[in-house]
């Protein structure tokens, strides 16, 4: 198993080889983490937008319902 697939094999590398390994493969984790954070942030934004849209729809429905109820003489609650 190579050092790229076995982290324990990193112990067998010289200090110079470890630096080269980190330079070659270490950025993958950081890039993945940054992408994960960006995805979560965007997901949170979409969740808030969805919540706001649903809330606005419910409020509009309630207002319309009360208006129709008042129009037919049922009175508002």
Secondary structure, 3 states (H helix, E strand, C coil): CCCCCCHHHHHHCCHHHHHHHHHHHHHHHHHHHHHHHHHHHHHHHHHHHHHHHHHHHHHHHHHHHHHHHHHCCCCCC
